[in-house]
Amino acid sequence: MTSLCLEVDPNAGACLQEQLRKTLLEAIRMGSLPSEDALPSCRKLSQQLGISRNTVAIVYEKLVEDGYLIRPS
């Protein structure tokens, strides 16, 4: 599993979901998130970022729907 150094800012103009989505997409596009590595669980990432687990779950789901992530078999 990859250890991600992500940040979101609750005081920023963009909502937390959009901030997290953009940050993850950038990590994917820049190659800092190797395709063979698993992302942290929703619970773990939400604790790391200090945001709702549902926020992380929604972002993960949208990235799956958009074809950027796959669910493990």
N, CA, C and O atoms as a Maestro MAE file, in Angstrom:
{
 s_m_m2io_version
 :::
 2.0.0
}

f_m_ct {
 s_m_title
 :::
 protein
 m_atom[292] {
  # First column is atom index #
  i_m_mmod_type
  r_m_x_coord
  r_m_y_coord
  r_m_z_coord
  i_m_residue_number
  s_m_chain_name
  s_m_pdb_residue_name
  s_m_pdb_atom_name
  i_m_atomic_number
  :::
  1 25 0.835 -1.175 0.000 1 A "MET " " N  " 7
  2 3 0.000 0.000 0.000 1 A "MET " " CA " 6
  3 2 0.877 1.235 0.000 1 A "MET " " C  " 6
  4 15 1.889 1.295 0.699 1 A "MET " " O  " 8
  5 25 0.482 2.209 -0.784 2 A "THR " " N  " 7
  6 3 1.224 3.449 -0.900 2 A "THR " " CA " 6
  7 2 0.938 4.357 0.288 2 A "THR " " C  " 6
  8 15 -0.201 4.465 0.742 2 A "THR " " O  " 8
  9 25 1.975 5.002 0.780 3 A "SER " " N  " 7
  10 3 1.802 6.021 1.805 3 A "SER " " CA " 6
  11 2 1.671 7.356 1.085 3 A "SER " " C  " 6
  12 15 2.627 7.845 0.482 3 A "SER " " O  " 8
  13 25 0.489 7.933 1.154 4 A "LEU " " N  " 7
  14 3 0.230 9.169 0.432 4 A "LEU " " CA " 6
  15 2 0.417 10.382 1.327 4 A "LEU " " C  " 6
  16 15 0.009 10.376 2.488 4 A "LEU " " O  " 8
  17 25 1.022 11.397 0.794 5 A "CYS " " N  " 7
  18 3 1.163 12.677 1.488 5 A "CYS " " CA " 6
  19 2 0.164 13.633 0.854 5 A "CYS " " C  " 6
  20 15 0.501 14.397 -0.050 5 A "CYS " " O  " 8
  21 25 -1.057 13.580 1.337 6 A "LEU " " N  " 7
  22 3 -2.125 14.401 0.789 6 A "LEU " " CA " 6
  23 2 -2.551 15.431 1.824 6 A "LEU " " C  " 6
  24 15 -2.412 15.222 3.029 6 A "LEU " " O  " 8
  25 25 -3.067 16.536 1.332 7 A "GLU " " N  " 7
  26 3 -3.595 17.565 2.214 7 A "GLU " " CA " 6
  27 2 -4.866 18.133 1.613 7 A "GLU " " C  " 6
  28 15 -4.999 18.254 0.395 7 A "GLU " " O  " 8
  29 25 -5.796 18.478 2.492 8 A "VAL " " N  " 7
  30 3 -6.983 19.218 2.102 8 A "VAL " " CA " 6
  31 2 -7.119 20.372 3.089 8 A "VAL " " C  " 6
  32 15 -6.676 20.286 4.235 8 A "VAL " " O  " 8
  33 25 -7.736 21.448 2.625 9 A "ASP " " N  " 7
  34 3 -7.885 22.636 3.451 9 A "ASP " " CA " 6
  35 2 -9.361 22.973 3.590 9 A "ASP " " C  " 6
  36 15 -9.997 23.398 2.626 9 A "ASP " " O  " 8
  37 25 -9.918 22.782 4.804 10 A "PRO " " N  " 7
  38 3 -11.342 23.072 5.001 10 A "PRO " " CA " 6
  39 2 -11.697 24.539 4.755 10 A "PRO " " C  " 6
  40 15 -12.867 24.862 4.548 10 A "PRO " " O  " 8
  41 25 -10.710 25.423 4.775 11 A "ASN " " N  " 7
  42 3 -10.960 26.847 4.577 11 A "ASN " " CA " 6
  43 2 -10.778 27.292 3.126 11 A "ASN " " C  " 6
  44 15 -10.969 28.463 2.800 11 A "ASN " " O  " 8
  45 25 -10.410 26.355 2.266 12 A "ALA " " N  " 7
  46 3 -10.208 26.686 0.852 12 A "ALA " " CA " 6
  47 2 -11.560 26.899 0.171 12 A "ALA " " C  " 6
  48 15 -12.604 26.514 0.698 12 A "ALA " " O  " 8
  49 25 -11.521 27.506 -0.985 13 A "GLY " " N  " 7
  50 3 -12.743 27.774 -1.732 13 A "GLY " " CA " 6
  51 2 -13.433 26.522 -2.242 13 A "GLY " " C  " 6
  52 15 -14.660 26.484 -2.332 13 A "GLY " " O  " 8
  53 25 -12.656 25.491 -2.578 14 A "ALA " " N  " 7
  54 3 -13.221 24.254 -3.117 14 A "ALA " " CA " 6
  55 2 -13.644 23.332 -1.969 14 A "ALA " " C  " 6
  56 15 -13.035 23.336 -0.899 14 A "ALA " " O  " 8
  57 25 -14.695 22.545 -2.210 15 A "CYS " " N  " 7
  58 3 -15.147 21.610 -1.177 15 A "CYS " " CA " 6
  59 2 -14.102 20.502 -0.987 15 A "CYS " " C  " 6
  60 15 -13.254 20.281 -1.851 15 A "CYS " " O  " 8
  61 25 -14.176 19.821 0.142 16 A "LEU " " N  " 7
  62 3 -13.200 18.784 0.475 16 A "LEU " " CA " 6
  63 2 -13.191 17.661 -0.551 16 A "LEU " " C  " 6
  64 15 -12.127 17.150 -0.900 16 A "LEU " " O  " 8
  65 25 -14.368 17.272 -1.039 17 A "GLN " " N  " 7
  66 3 -14.436 16.213 -2.055 17 A "GLN " " CA " 6
  67 2 -13.643 16.605 -3.289 17 A "GLN " " C  " 6
  68 15 -12.859 15.812 -3.809 17 A "GLN " " O  " 8
  69 25 -13.846 17.819 -3.754 18 A "GLU " " N  " 7
  70 3 -13.157 18.273 -4.971 18 A "GLU " " CA " 6
  71 2 -11.657 18.395 -4.738 18 A "GLU " " C  " 6
  72 15 -10.865 18.041 -5.612 18 A "GLU " " O  " 8
  73 25 -11.261 18.886 -3.578 19 A "GLN " " N  " 7
  74 3 -9.842 18.981 -3.260 19 A "GLN " " CA " 6
  75 2 -9.187 17.603 -3.265 19 A "GLN " " C  " 6
  76 15 -8.119 17.417 -3.849 19 A "GLN " " O  " 8
  77 25 -9.832 16.641 -2.610 20 A "LEU " " N  " 7
  78 3 -9.270 15.290 -2.538 20 A "LEU " " CA " 6
  79 2 -9.236 14.652 -3.921 20 A "LEU " " C  " 6
  80 15 -8.249 14.010 -4.280 20 A "LEU " " O  " 8
  81 25 -10.291 14.819 -4.692 21 A "ARG " " N  " 7
  82 3 -10.331 14.259 -6.044 21 A "ARG " " CA " 6
  83 2 -9.195 14.809 -6.898 21 A "ARG " " C  " 6
  84 15 -8.495 14.051 -7.568 21 A "ARG " " O  " 8
  85 25 -9.012 16.126 -6.875 22 A "LYS " " N  " 7
  86 3 -7.951 16.746 -7.679 22 A "LYS " " CA " 6
  87 2 -6.567 16.271 -7.224 22 A "LYS " " C  " 6
  88 15 -5.688 16.022 -8.049 22 A "LYS " " O  " 8
  89 25 -6.385 16.150 -5.917 23 A "THR " " N  " 7
  90 3 -5.096 15.710 -5.383 23 A "THR " " CA " 6
  91 2 -4.790 14.274 -5.801 23 A "THR " " C  " 6
  92 15 -3.666 13.965 -6.196 23 A "THR " " O  " 8
  93 25 -5.785 13.400 -5.714 24 A "LEU " " N  " 7
  94 3 -5.577 12.008 -6.117 24 A "LEU " " CA " 6
  95 2 -5.343 11.901 -7.622 24 A "LEU " " C  " 6
  96 15 -4.477 11.146 -8.063 24 A "LEU " " O  " 8
  97 25 -6.103 12.645 -8.403 25 A "LEU " " N  " 7
  98 3 -5.899 12.622 -9.862 25 A "LEU " " CA " 6
  99 2 -4.504 13.102 -10.235 25 A "LEU " " C  " 6
  100 15 -3.869 12.535 -11.125 25 A "LEU " " O  " 8
  101 25 -4.026 14.132 -9.570 26 A "GLU " " N  " 7
  102 3 -2.680 14.621 -9.847 26 A "GLU " " CA " 6
  103 2 -1.636 13.557 -9.501 26 A "GLU " " C  " 6
  104 15 -0.674 13.370 -10.246 26 A "GLU " " O  " 8
  105 25 -1.820 12.863 -8.381 27 A "ALA " " N  " 7
  106 3 -0.886 11.805 -7.992 27 A "ALA " " CA " 6
  107 2 -0.893 10.676 -9.022 27 A "ALA " " C  " 6
  108 15 0.152 10.103 -9.329 27 A "ALA " " O  " 8
  109 25 -2.067 10.362 -9.549 28 A "ILE " " N  " 7
  110 3 -2.177 9.319 -10.574 28 A "ILE " " CA " 6
  111 2 -1.469 9.774 -11.849 28 A "ILE " " C  " 6
  112 15 -0.668 9.030 -12.415 28 A "ILE " " O  " 8
  113 25 -1.759 10.976 -12.296 29 A "ARG " " N  " 7
  114 3 -1.194 11.486 -13.550 29 A "ARG " " CA " 6
  115 2 0.318 11.693 -13.483 29 A "ARG " " C  " 6
  116 15 1.019 11.491 -14.475 29 A "ARG " " O  " 8
  117 25 0.815 12.092 -12.324 30 A "MET " " N  " 7
  118 3 2.250 12.354 -12.155 30 A "MET " " CA " 6
  119 2 3.040 11.068 -11.900 30 A "MET " " C  " 6
  120 15 4.271 11.084 -11.905 30 A "MET " " O  " 8
  121 25 2.336 9.960 -11.679 31 A "GLY " " N  " 7
  122 3 3.018 8.694 -11.439 31 A "GLY " " CA " 6
  123 2 3.476 8.496 -10.009 31 A "GLY " " C  " 6
  124 15 4.164 7.517 -9.717 31 A "GLY " " O  " 8
  125 25 3.116 9.396 -9.109 32 A "SER " " N  " 7
  126 3 3.509 9.213 -7.711 32 A "SER " " CA " 6
  127 2 2.604 8.226 -6.998 32 A "SER " " C  " 6
  128 15 2.841 7.885 -5.839 32 A "SER " " O  " 8
  129 25 1.580 7.770 -7.678 33 A "LEU " " N  " 7
  130 3 0.696 6.725 -7.177 33 A "LEU " " CA " 6
  131 2 0.777 5.557 -8.152 33 A "LEU " " C  " 6
  132 15 0.016 5.492 -9.117 33 A "LEU " " O  " 8
  133 25 1.713 4.624 -7.895 34 A "PRO " " N  " 7
  134 3 1.898 3.510 -8.836 34 A "PRO " " CA " 6
  135 2 0.620 2.702 -9.011 34 A "PRO " " C  " 6
  136 15 -0.117 2.473 -8.051 34 A "PRO " " O  " 8
  137 25 0.366 2.276 -10.230 35 A "SER " " N  " 7
  138 3 -0.880 1.579 -10.543 35 A "SER " " CA " 6
  139 2 -1.026 0.250 -9.811 35 A "SER " " C  " 6
  140 15 -2.145 -0.223 -9.610 35 A "SER " " O  " 8
  141 25 0.082 -0.356 -9.413 36 A "GLU " " N  " 7
  142 3 -0.015 -1.650 -8.735 36 A "GLU " " CA " 6
  143 2 -0.239 -1.521 -7.229 36 A "GLU " " C  " 6
  144 15 -0.476 -2.522 -6.554 36 A "GLU " " O  " 8
  145 25 -0.167 -0.314 -6.702 37 A "ASP " " N  " 7
  146 3 -0.333 -0.093 -5.264 37 A "ASP " " CA " 6
  147 2 -1.783 0.173 -4.906 37 A "ASP " " C  " 6
  148 15 -2.517 0.805 -5.665 37 A "ASP " " O  " 8
  149 25 -2.189 -0.316 -3.741 38 A "ALA " " N  " 7
  150 3 -3.535 -0.073 -3.234 38 A "ALA " " CA " 6
  151 2 -3.579 1.257 -2.496 38 A "ALA " " C  " 6
  152 15 -2.605 1.670 -1.867 38 A "ALA " " O  " 8
  153 25 -4.699 1.901 -2.582 39 A "LEU " " N  " 7
  154 3 -4.906 3.128 -1.818 39 A "LEU " " CA " 6
  155 2 -5.224 2.772 -0.369 39 A "LEU " " C  " 6
  156 15 -5.651 1.654 -0.081 39 A "LEU " " O  " 8
  157 25 -5.017 3.712 0.534 40 A "PRO " " N  " 7
  158 3 -5.418 3.460 1.919 40 A "PRO " " CA " 6
  159 2 -6.932 3.279 2.000 40 A "PRO " " C  " 6
  160 15 -7.664 3.769 1.140 40 A "PRO " " O  " 8
  161 25 -7.392 2.589 3.014 41 A "SER " " N  " 7
  162 3 -8.832 2.431 3.205 41 A "SER " " CA " 6
  163 2 -9.471 3.798 3.437 41 A "SER " " C  " 6
  164 15 -8.795 4.763 3.795 41 A "SER " " O  " 8
  165 25 -10.768 3.860 3.230 42 A "CYS " " N  " 7
  166 3 -11.486 5.116 3.470 42 A "CYS " " CA " 6
  167 2 -11.285 5.572 4.905 42 A "CYS " " C  " 6
  168 15 -11.056 6.755 5.160 42 A "CYS " " O  " 8
  169 25 -11.370 4.650 5.827 43 A "ARG " " N  " 7
  170 3 -11.215 4.990 7.241 43 A "ARG " " CA " 6
  171 2 -9.824 5.552 7.527 43 A "ARG " " C  " 6
  172 15 -9.686 6.576 8.196 43 A "ARG " " O  " 8
  173 25 -8.799 4.877 7.015 44 A "LYS " " N  " 7
  174 3 -7.424 5.302 7.281 44 A "LYS " " CA " 6
  175 2 -7.143 6.678 6.675 44 A "LYS " " C  " 6
  176 15 -6.561 7.540 7.334 44 A "LYS " " O  " 8
  177 25 -7.557 6.886 5.413 45 A "LEU " " N  " 7
  178 3 -7.298 8.173 4.766 45 A "LEU " " CA " 6
  179 2 -8.106 9.285 5.429 45 A "LEU " " C  " 6
  180 15 -7.607 10.401 5.580 45 A "LEU " " O  " 8
  181 25 -9.328 9.002 5.822 46 A "SER " " N  " 7
  182 3 -10.133 10.031 6.482 46 A "SER " " CA " 6
  183 2 -9.514 10.438 7.810 46 A "SER " " C  " 6
  184 15 -9.537 11.616 8.168 46 A "SER " " O  " 8
  185 25 -8.961 9.477 8.545 47 A "GLN " " N  " 7
  186 3 -8.291 9.796 9.802 47 A "GLN " " CA " 6
  187 2 -7.028 10.619 9.546 47 A "GLN " " C  " 6
  188 15 -6.741 11.571 10.271 47 A "GLN " " O  " 8
  189 25 -6.286 10.247 8.519 48 A "GLN " " N  " 7
  190 3 -5.051 10.966 8.173 48 A "GLN " " CA " 6
  191 2 -5.348 12.424 7.824 48 A "GLN " " C  " 6
  192 15 -4.605 13.327 8.211 48 A "GLN " " O  " 8
  193 25 -6.436 12.642 7.093 49 A "LEU " " N  " 7
  194 3 -6.764 13.981 6.623 49 A "LEU " " CA " 6
  195 2 -7.666 14.761 7.575 49 A "LEU " " C  " 6
  196 15 -7.819 15.975 7.444 49 A "LEU " " O  " 8
  197 25 -8.261 14.053 8.533 50 A "GLY " " N  " 7
  198 3 -9.175 14.712 9.463 50 A "GLY " " CA " 6
  199 2 -10.489 15.105 8.824 50 A "GLY " " C  " 6
  200 15 -11.072 16.139 9.150 50 A "GLY " " O  " 8
  201 25 -10.959 14.249 7.890 51 A "ILE " " N  " 7
  202 3 -12.230 14.508 7.213 51 A "ILE " " CA " 6
  203 2 -13.130 13.287 7.356 51 A "ILE " " C  " 6
  204 15 -12.696 12.246 7.850 51 A "ILE " " O  " 8
  205 25 -14.357 13.409 6.935 52 A "SER " " N  " 7
  206 3 -15.338 12.335 7.038 52 A "SER " " CA " 6
  207 2 -14.940 11.137 6.161 52 A "SER " " C  " 6
  208 15 -14.426 11.291 5.053 52 A "SER " " O  " 8
  209 25 -15.197 9.955 6.696 53 A "ARG " " N  " 7
  210 3 -14.957 8.734 5.925 53 A "ARG " " CA " 6
  211 2 -15.852 8.706 4.691 53 A "ARG " " C  " 6
  212 15 -15.453 8.210 3.637 53 A "ARG " " O  " 8
  213 25 -17.065 9.243 4.827 54 A "ASN " " N  " 7
  214 3 -17.981 9.292 3.683 54 A "ASN " " CA " 6
  215 2 -17.436 10.164 2.559 54 A "ASN " " C  " 6
  216 15 -17.646 9.867 1.383 54 A "ASN " " O  " 8
  217 25 -16.743 11.231 2.912 55 A "THR " " N  " 7
  218 3 -16.138 12.098 1.893 55 A "THR " " CA " 6
  219 2 -15.130 11.314 1.068 55 A "THR " " C  " 6
  220 15 -15.123 11.397 -0.160 55 A "THR " " O  " 8
  221 25 -14.281 10.556 1.742 56 A "VAL " " N  " 7
  222 3 -13.279 9.737 1.043 56 A "VAL " " CA " 6
  223 2 -13.970 8.673 0.201 56 A "VAL " " C  " 6
  224 15 -13.590 8.448 -0.947 56 A "VAL " " O  " 8
  225 25 -14.985 8.015 0.765 57 A "ALA " " N  " 7
  226 3 -15.697 6.957 0.040 57 A "ALA " " CA " 6
  227 2 -16.339 7.503 -1.230 57 A "ALA " " C  " 6
  228 15 -16.300 6.853 -2.274 57 A "ALA " " O  " 8
  229 25 -16.926 8.685 -1.146 58 A "ILE " " N  " 7
  230 3 -17.556 9.301 -2.325 58 A "ILE " " CA " 6
  231 2 -16.517 9.595 -3.399 58 A "ILE " " C  " 6
  232 15 -16.754 9.345 -4.580 58 A "ILE " " O  " 8
  233 25 -15.372 10.122 -2.994 59 A "VAL " " N  " 7
  234 3 -14.307 10.429 -3.957 59 A "VAL " " CA " 6
  235 2 -13.791 9.153 -4.600 59 A "VAL " " C  " 6
  236 15 -13.634 9.094 -5.819 59 A "VAL " " O  " 8
  237 25 -13.525 8.129 -3.792 60 A "TYR " " N  " 7
  238 3 -13.066 6.851 -4.346 60 A "TYR " " CA " 6
  239 2 -14.081 6.315 -5.355 60 A "TYR " " C  " 6
  240 15 -13.704 5.876 -6.442 60 A "TYR " " O  " 8
  241 25 -15.360 6.351 -5.001 61 A "GLU " " N  " 7
  242 3 -16.403 5.828 -5.878 61 A "GLU " " CA " 6
  243 2 -16.448 6.593 -7.196 61 A "GLU " " C  " 6
  244 15 -16.573 5.987 -8.261 61 A "GLU " " O  " 8
  245 25 -16.346 7.918 -7.134 62 A "LYS " " N  " 7
  246 3 -16.357 8.721 -8.361 62 A "LYS " " CA " 6
  247 2 -15.149 8.397 -9.238 62 A "LYS " " C  " 6
  248 15 -15.265 8.358 -10.463 62 A "LYS " " O  " 8
  249 25 -13.990 8.163 -8.619 63 A "LEU " " N  " 7
  250 3 -12.793 7.829 -9.395 63 A "LEU " " CA " 6
  251 2 -12.916 6.436 -10.023 63 A "LEU " " C  " 6
  252 15 -12.374 6.194 -11.101 63 A "LEU " " O  " 8
  253 25 -13.614 5.537 -9.367 64 A "VAL " " N  " 7
  254 3 -13.894 4.220 -9.960 64 A "VAL " " CA " 6
  255 2 -14.812 4.400 -11.158 64 A "VAL " " C  " 6
  256 15 -14.556 3.856 -12.232 64 A "VAL " " O  " 8
  257 25 -15.887 5.169 -10.973 65 A "GLU " " N  " 7
  258 3 -16.845 5.420 -12.050 65 A "GLU " " CA " 6
  259 2 -16.176 6.078 -13.259 65 A "GLU " " C  " 6
  260 15 -16.543 5.800 -14.401 65 A "GLU " " O  " 8
  261 25 -15.205 6.943 -13.011 66 A "ASP " " N  " 7
  262 3 -14.512 7.644 -14.089 66 A "ASP " " CA " 6
  263 2 -13.382 6.824 -14.704 66 A "ASP " " C  " 6
  264 15 -12.761 7.257 -15.674 66 A "ASP " " O  " 8
  265 25 -13.111 5.643 -14.148 67 A "GLY " " N  " 7
  266 3 -12.097 4.753 -14.709 67 A "GLY " " CA " 6
  267 2 -10.685 4.989 -14.225 67 A "GLY " " C  " 6
  268 15 -9.745 4.409 -14.769 67 A "GLY " " O  " 8
  269 25 -10.509 5.828 -13.214 68 A "TYR " " N  " 7
  270 3 -9.161 6.081 -12.687 68 A "TYR " " CA " 6
  271 2 -8.732 5.044 -11.655 68 A "TYR " " C  " 6
  272 15 -7.538 4.793 -11.492 68 A "TYR " " O  " 8
  273 25 -9.683 4.444 -10.964 69 A "LEU " " N  " 7
  274 3 -9.402 3.411 -9.965 69 A "LEU " " CA " 6
  275 2 -10.197 2.166 -10.304 69 A "LEU " " C  " 6
  276 15 -11.218 2.232 -10.988 69 A "LEU " " O  " 8
  277 25 -9.722 1.039 -9.819 70 A "ILE " " N  " 7
  278 3 -10.466 -0.212 -9.932 70 A "ILE " " CA " 6
  279 2 -10.637 -0.798 -8.536 70 A "ILE " " C  " 6
  280 15 -9.803 -0.612 -7.650 70 A "ILE " " O  " 8
  281 25 -11.727 -1.497 -8.377 71 A "ARG " " N  " 7
  282 3 -11.953 -2.200 -7.104 71 A "ARG " " CA " 6
  283 2 -11.172 -3.497 -7.124 71 A "ARG " " C  " 6
  284 15 -11.093 -4.163 -8.156 71 A "ARG " " O  " 8
  285 25 -10.588 -3.862 -5.978 72 A "PRO " " N  " 7
  286 3 -9.874 -5.146 -5.952 72 A "PRO " " CA " 6
  287 2 -10.852 -6.296 -6.114 72 A "PRO " " C  " 6
  288 15 -12.003 -6.209 -5.686 72 A "PRO " " O  " 8
  289 25 -10.393 -7.361 -6.727 73 A "SER " " N  " 7
  290 3 -11.258 -8.524 -6.960 73 A "SER " " CA " 6
  291 2 -11.382 -9.352 -5.711 73 A "SER " " C  " 6
  292 15 -12.070 -10.373 -5.713 73 A "SER " " O  " 8
  :::
 }
 m_bond[291] {
  # First column is bond index #
  i_m_from
  i_m_to
  i_m_order
  :::
  1 1 2 1
  2 2 3 1
  3 3 4 2
  4 3 5 1
  5 5 6 1
  6 6 7 1
  7 7 8 2
  8 7 9 1
  9 9 10 1
  10 10 11 1
  11 11 12 2
  12 11 13 1
  13 13 14 1
  14 14 15 1
  15 15 16 2
  16 15 17 1
  17 17 18 1
  18 18 19 1
  19 19 20 2
  20 19 21 1
  21 21 22 1
  22 22 23 1
  23 23 24 2
  24 23 25 1
  25 25 26 1
  26 26 27 1
  27 27 28 2
  28 27 29 1
  29 29 30 1
  30 30 31 1
  31 31 32 2
  32 31 33 1
  33 33 34 1
  34 34 35 1
  35 35 36 2
  36 35 37 1
  37 37 38 1
  38 38 39 1
  39 39 40 2
  40 39 41 1
  41 41 42 1
  42 42 43 1
  43 43 44 2
  44 43 45 1
  45 45 46 1
  46 46 47 1
  47 47 48 2
  48 47 49 1
  49 49 50 1
  50 50 51 1
  51 51 52 2
  52 51 53 1
  53 53 54 1
  54 54 55 1
  55 55 56 2
  56 55 57 1
  57 57 58 1
  58 58 59 1
  59 59 60 2
  60 59 61 1
  61 61 62 1
  62 62 63 1
  63 63 64 2
  64 63 65 1
  65 65 66 1
  66 66 67 1
  67 67 68 2
  68 67 69 1
  69 69 70 1
  70 70 71 1
  71 71 72 2
  72 71 73 1
  73 73 74 1
  74 74 75 1
  75 75 76 2
  76 75 77 1
  77 77 78 1
  78 78 79 1
  79 79 80 2
  80 79 81 1
  81 81 82 1
  82 82 83 1
  83 83 84 2
  84 83 85 1
  85 85 86 1
  86 86 87 1
  87 87 88 2
  88 87 89 1
  89 89 90 1
  90 90 91 1
  91 91 92 2
  92 91 93 1
  93 93 94 1
  94 94 95 1
  95 95 96 2
  96 95 97 1
  97 97 98 1
  98 98 99 1
  99 99 100 2
  100 99 101 1
  101 101 102 1
  102 102 103 1
  103 103 104 2
  104 103 105 1
  105 105 106 1
  106 106 107 1
  107 107 108 2
  108 107 109 1
  109 109 110 1
  110 110 111 1
  111 111 112 2
  112 111 113 1
  113 113 114 1
  114 114 115 1
  115 115 116 2
  116 115 117 1
  117 117 118 1
  118 118 119 1
  119 119 120 2
  120 119 121 1
  121 121 122 1
  122 122 123 1
  123 123 124 2
  124 123 125 1
  125 125 126 1
  126 126 127 1
  127 127 128 2
  128 127 129 1
  129 129 130 1
  130 130 131 1
  131 131 132 2
  132 131 133 1
  133 133 134 1
  134 134 135 1
  135 135 136 2
  136 135 137 1
  137 137 138 1
  138 138 139 1
  139 139 140 2
  140 139 141 1
  141 141 142 1
  142 142 143 1
  143 143 144 2
  144 143 145 1
  145 145 146 1
  146 146 147 1
  147 147 148 2
  148 147 149 1
  149 149 150 1
  150 150 151 1
  151 151 152 2
  152 151 153 1
  153 153 154 1
  154 154 155 1
  155 155 156 2
  156 155 157 1
  157 157 158 1
  158 158 159 1
  159 159 160 2
  160 159 161 1
  161 161 162 1
  162 162 163 1
  163 163 164 2
  164 163 165 1
  165 165 166 1
  166 166 167 1
  167 167 168 2
  168 167 169 1
  169 169 170 1
  170 170 171 1
  171 171 172 2
  172 171 173 1
  173 173 174 1
  174 174 175 1
  175 175 176 2
  176 175 177 1
  177 177 178 1
  178 178 179 1
  179 179 180 2
  180 179 181 1
  181 181 182 1
  182 182 183 1
  183 183 184 2
  184 183 185 1
  185 185 186 1
  186 186 187 1
  187 187 188 2
  188 187 189 1
  189 189 190 1
  190 190 191 1
  191 191 192 2
  192 191 193 1
  193 193 194 1
  194 194 195 1
  195 195 196 2
  196 195 197 1
  197 197 198 1
  198 198 199 1
  199 199 200 2
  200 199 201 1
  201 201 202 1
  202 202 203 1
  203 203 204 2
  204 203 205 1
  205 205 206 1
  206 206 207 1
  207 207 208 2
  208 207 209 1
  209 209 210 1
  210 210 211 1
  211 211 212 2
  212 211 213 1
  213 213 214 1
  214 214 215 1
  215 215 216 2
  216 215 217 1
  217 217 218 1
  218 218 219 1
  219 219 220 2
  220 219 221 1
  221 221 222 1
  222 222 223 1
  223 223 224 2
  224 223 225 1
  225 225 226 1
  226 226 227 1
  227 227 228 2
  228 227 229 1
  229 229 230 1
  230 230 231 1
  231 231 232 2
  232 231 233 1
  233 233 234 1
  234 234 235 1
  235 235 236 2
  236 235 237 1
  237 237 238 1
  238 238 239 1
  239 239 240 2
  240 239 241 1
  241 241 242 1
  242 242 243 1
  243 243 244 2
  244 243 245 1
  245 245 246 1
  246 246 247 1
  247 247 248 2
  248 247 249 1
  249 249 250 1
  250 250 251 1
  251 251 252 2
  252 251 253 1
  253 253 254 1
  254 254 255 1
  255 255 256 2
  256 255 257 1
  257 257 258 1
  258 258 259 1
  259 259 260 2
  260 259 261 1
  261 261 262 1
  262 262 263 1
  263 263 264 2
  264 263 265 1
  265 265 266 1
  266 266 267 1
  267 267 268 2
  268 267 269 1
  269 269 270 1
  270 270 271 1
  271 271 272 2
  272 271 273 1
  273 273 274 1
  274 274 275 1
  275 275 276 2
  276 275 277 1
  277 277 278 1
  278 278 279 1
  279 279 280 2
  280 279 281 1
  281 281 282 1
  282 282 283 1
  283 283 284 2
  284 283 285 1
  285 285 286 1
  286 286 287 1
  287 287 288 2
  288 287 289 1
  289 289 290 1
  290 290 291 1
  291 291 292 2
  :::
 }
}
